[in-house]
Amino acid sequence: MIVWYTDKVNSKGSWYFQMSEIKGFPLEFSMRTGEMSVRMSAKEVRLEEIKDAEFKVSPSIK
């Protein structure tokens, strides 16, 4: 696994739990499992607060 990360962004998320030893937030990583290769890259980083309303899901979505 190859990981590029920053210590300027803090996150309480758990989507990158396999990288728990990293002291920062992954901005790009690539890894190979079996015959599959995965690469994930941050497109944009903005250090700003997001209102809770942005995360509300419509009741019609199940």
N, C-alpha and C positions, 0 to 999 in steps of 0.2 A: 504494500500500500504506500502511495506517495501522497503526502498531505501538505498543503500550504495553509497557514493559519495566521491569525492576528491576536494579540493580547489586548487590543483596543476595543473589542466588542465582547460584552458579557451576555451570556444566555443561560436560562434555566431550563432550556429544552432538553429533550432526551433522544432526539432523532439521531444524534451522532454518538450514542452510548459506546460504540466500539472504539471510540477515540478518547475515552475518558482520561487517559494519561496525558493528553495534550492540555497545556495550560493556556487555553485561548479558544477561539471560535474558528472552525474550519471554513476557509473561503473557497478552497478547491481540493478535491481529492480524486484519486483514481485507484482502482483495485481490480484484481482479476480473481474470479472464483470459477474454477472448472474451465469451461469454454466461454464463459461470459466475462466481458469487461464492462466496468461501470466507471463513469466519470461525471462528477458533479461540480459545477462552477458557480460562484456568486456572480450575478449579472450587475448588481448595483448594491451599494451599501450607503444607507442614509441613517445617521444617528439623530433620530427625532422620535418624539413620543407619538404613539398611535392611540387614538380614542377607543375606548371599549366598544363603542357602537360599530366599529369596523369589523368586529368579530362576531356580531350577532347573526344568527342564521334564521332565515325566514321560516315560520311555522309550516309552510307548505313543503319544505324540504325534509325528507325522511331518510 
